[in-house]
């Protein structure tokens, strides 16, 4: 694939096989972002797990201290007084069966979905639609709860979800290029620490295969993951 001039210029500053410490990597990511929009910064981890086995699947949530810099659109499935509670907390959409029908008709214009436990019978009908998009509410991720105000506030403040794809990779946003290098570094270290704690006991061999950070339109910068783990510990 032919790359643009800005990408090529940014890539020239990154040594292909070199592994960088996080602050240096984030500096390179920021310098390499030349788009007119505020590019997202993402961390990609290739892990030594086999998600085909249930005991090696990884999923959970992480609260980033500096958020993601993205406006998060939240849908809450609720009824009764919980509707008012969700609306007061800042949920963008709140409802019940009408949103089940809307999603069944193809609408998924949200970034996170929260549900009260008593609505999961209806929400469960949407598993095949929401599951592949990472939007299905789950008690383990804190998105199935009666405390909808707390859940909405946490998601809006920068709580992200992660899960391994079918090849054992995890991709998560850690901010925007407008963030400072320190903010990006701190967010990324929180992610690495959580992935380390979530390592499945059944995973054998090398757990950290590779970790890179990049902006939306920029080249990937490889991390010295062993050096970063010393910072985390």
C-alpha positions as CSV (number, residue, x, y, z in Angstrom):
1,X,0.0,0.0,0.0
2,X,1.3,3.4,-1.0
3,X,1.7,5.7,2.0
4,X,1.4,9.5,1.9
5,X,4.3,11.9,2.4
6,X,3.4,12.8,6.0
7,X,3.4,9.1,6.9
8,X,6.8,8.4,5.2
9,X,8.3,11.4,7.0
10,X,7.1,10.2,10.3
11,X,8.2,6.6,9.6
12,X,11.8,7.8,8.9
13,X,12.1,8.9,12.5
14,X,11.2,5.5,13.9
15,X,13.8,2.7,13.7
16,X,11.8,-0.4,12.5
17,X,13.2,-3.0,14.9
18,X,14.1,-0.7,17.8
19,X,12.1,-0.9,21.0
20,X,11.5,2.4,22.7
21,X,10.6,3.4,26.3
22,X,7.0,4.8,26.6
23,X,7.9,8.5,27.0
24,X,10.1,8.4,23.9
25,X,7.5,6.4,22.0
26,X,4.8,8.9,22.8
27,X,7.0,11.7,21.7
28,X,7.5,10.0,18.3
29,X,3.8,9.4,18.0
30,X,3.0,13.0,18.6
31,X,5.7,14.2,16.2
32,X,4.4,11.8,13.6
33,X,0.8,13.0,13.6
34,X,0.4,15.5,10.8
35,X,-3.3,15.3,10.2
36,X,-5.6,18.3,10.5
37,X,-7.8,16.5,13.0
38,X,-6.9,15.4,16.6
39,X,-5.8,11.8,15.9
40,X,-6.5,9.1,18.4
41,X,-3.6,7.3,20.0
42,X,-3.9,3.5,20.3
43,X,-2.0,0.8,22.1
44,X,-1.9,-2.6,20.4
45,X,-0.7,-5.7,22.3
46,X,0.0,-9.1,20.7
47,X,-0.3,-11.5,23.5
48,X,0.7,-15.2,24.0
49,X,-2.9,-16.4,24.6
50,X,-5.2,-18.7,22.6
51,X,-8.7,-17.2,22.8
52,X,-10.1,-20.4,21.3
53,X,-9.8,-21.7,24.9
54,X,-12.2,-20.0,27.3
55,X,-9.6,-20.0,30.1
56,X,-7.3,-17.9,27.9
57,X,-9.8,-15.2,26.9
58,X,-9.2,-11.8,28.3
59,X,-11.8,-9.0,28.7
60,X,-12.4,-6.3,31.2
61,X,-12.5,-2.6,31.8
62,X,-9.8,0.0,32.5
63,X,-10.3,3.5,33.9
64,X,-7.8,5.8,32.3
65,X,-6.7,8.7,34.6
66,X,-6.8,11.2,31.7
67,X,-9.7,9.7,29.7
68,X,-9.6,9.1,26.0
69,X,-10.3,12.6,24.7
70,X,-13.4,11.2,22.9
71,X,-17.0,12.1,23.5
72,X,-18.6,8.8,24.6
73,X,-22.2,8.2,23.5
74,X,-23.9,6.0,26.1
75,X,-27.2,4.1,25.8
76,X,-28.8,2.8,29.0
77,X,-31.5,0.1,29.0
78,X,-33.6,0.9,32.1
79,X,-37.2,1.5,33.3
80,X,-39.0,3.3,36.1
81,X,-36.9,5.6,38.3
82,X,-33.7,4.3,36.7
83,X,-34.6,6.1,33.5
84,X,-34.5,9.5,35.4
85,X,-31.3,8.5,37.1
86,X,-29.6,7.6,33.8
87,X,-30.7,10.8,32.2
88,X,-29.5,12.9,35.1
89,X,-26.1,11.2,34.9
90,X,-25.7,12.3,31.3
91,X,-26.7,9.2,29.3
92,X,-27.3,10.1,25.6
93,X,-30.1,7.6,25.1
94,X,-32.3,5.9,27.7
95,X,-35.1,3.4,27.1
96,X,-36.2,-0.1,26.8
97,X,-38.0,-2.2,24.1
98,X,-38.0,0.7,21.6
99,X,-34.2,0.6,21.6
100,X,-34.1,-3.2,21.3
101,X,-36.2,-2.8,18.1
102,X,-34.1,0.1,16.8
103,X,-30.9,-2.0,17.2
104,X,-32.5,-5.0,15.6
105,X,-33.3,-2.7,12.6
106,X,-29.6,-1.8,12.3
107,X,-28.9,1.2,14.6
108,X,-25.7,0.9,16.7
109,X,-24.7,4.6,16.8
110,X,-23.3,4.4,20.4
111,X,-19.9,3.8,22.0
112,X,-21.1,2.0,25.2
113,X,-24.3,0.3,26.4
114,X,-25.3,-0.1,30.1
115,X,-28.3,-2.1,31.3
116,X,-30.1,-2.7,34.6
117,X,-30.3,-6.4,35.4
118,X,-34.1,-6.5,35.0
119,X,-33.7,-5.4,31.3
120,X,-31.2,-8.1,30.3
121,X,-34.0,-10.5,29.2
122,X,-34.7,-8.0,26.4
123,X,-31.1,-7.0,25.8
124,X,-30.1,-10.6,25.6
125,X,-31.9,-10.8,22.2
126,X,-29.3,-8.5,20.8
127,X,-26.2,-10.7,21.6
128,X,-25.5,-11.5,17.9
129,X,-25.5,-7.8,17.0
130,X,-23.8,-6.2,20.0
131,X,-21.4,-9.0,20.8
132,X,-19.1,-8.7,17.8
133,X,-19.1,-4.9,18.2
134,X,-18.0,-5.2,21.9
135,X,-21.2,-3.4,23.0
136,X,-23.0,-6.2,24.9
137,X,-23.5,-5.3,28.6
138,X,-21.7,-7.6,30.9
139,X,-21.6,-7.8,34.7
140,X,-17.8,-8.3,34.7
141,X,-17.3,-5.0,32.9
142,X,-19.7,-3.1,35.2
143,X,-22.2,-2.4,32.5
144,X,-25.0,-4.6,34.0
145,X,-25.9,-2.8,37.2
146,X,-28.7,-1.0,39.0
147,X,-26.2,1.8,39.9
148,X,-26.6,3.3,36.4
149,X,-25.4,6.8,37.5
150,X,-22.1,5.5,38.6
151,X,-21.7,3.4,35.5
152,X,-22.5,6.3,33.2
153,X,-20.1,8.6,35.0
154,X,-17.3,6.1,34.8
155,X,-17.8,5.4,31.1
156,X,-18.0,9.1,30.3
157,X,-14.9,9.8,32.4
158,X,-12.7,7.4,30.4
159,X,-13.5,3.8,31.4
160,X,-12.7,1.6,28.4
161,X,-13.4,-2.0,27.6
162,X,-10.8,-4.4,26.2
163,X,-11.0,-8.0,24.9
164,X,-8.8,-10.3,23.0
165,X,-9.7,-10.8,19.3
166,X,-9.5,-14.2,17.7
167,X,-5.8,-14.1,17.3
168,X,-4.9,-12.9,20.8
169,X,-4.5,-9.2,20.1
170,X,-5.9,-6.3,22.1
171,X,-6.3,-2.8,20.8
172,X,-7.3,0.1,23.1
173,X,-7.3,3.9,22.9
174,X,-5.0,5.7,25.3
175,X,-5.8,9.3,24.3
176,X,-5.3,11.8,21.6
177,X,-2.2,13.5,20.0
178,X,-3.3,16.7,21.7
179,X,-2.6,15.1,25.1
180,X,0.8,15.7,26.7
181,X,3.4,13.0,26.5
182,X,3.1,12.5,30.3
183,X,-0.7,12.0,30.0
184,X,-0.4,9.5,27.2
185,X,2.4,7.6,29.0
186,X,0.4,7.4,32.3
187,X,-2.7,6.2,30.4
188,X,-0.7,3.5,28.6
189,X,1.0,2.3,31.7
190,X,-2.3,1.9,33.4
191,X,-3.4,-0.3,30.5
192,X,-0.2,-2.4,30.6
193,X,-0.6,-2.9,34.3
194,X,-4.2,-4.1,33.9
195,X,-3.2,-6.5,31.1
196,X,-0.4,-7.9,33.3
197,X,-2.8,-8.5,36.2
198,X,-5.3,-10.1,33.9
199,X,-2.9,-12.6,32.4
200,X,-4.7,-16.0,32.3
201,X,-3.0,-18.6,34.5
202,X,-3.5,-21.1,31.6
203,X,-1.3,-18.9,29.2
204,X,2.0,-20.7,28.5
205,X,5.2,-19.4,27.0
206,X,5.9,-15.8,26.1
207,X,3.0,-13.6,27.2
208,X,4.1,-10.3,25.7
209,X,4.8,-11.0,22.0
210,X,4.9,-7.3,21.0
211,X,3.4,-3.9,22.0
212,X,3.1,-0.9,19.8
213,X,1.6,2.6,20.0
214,X,0.5,4.7,17.1
215,X,-1.7,7.5,16.1
216,X,-4.7,7.1,13.7
217,X,-2.6,8.0,10.6
218,X,0.9,7.4,11.9
219,X,3.4,4.5,12.0
220,X,3.6,2.1,14.9
221,X,6.3,2.5,17.5
222,X,7.4,-0.7,19.2
223,X,7.7,-0.6,23.0
224,X,10.5,-2.0,25.2
225,X,7.9,-4.0,27.1
226,X,10.3,-5.6,29.6
227,X,11.6,-2.1,30.6
228,X,8.0,-0.9,31.0
229,X,7.1,-3.8,33.2
230,X,9.8,-2.7,35.6
231,X,8.2,0.7,35.8
232,X,4.8,-0.9,36.5
233,X,6.1,-3.1,39.3
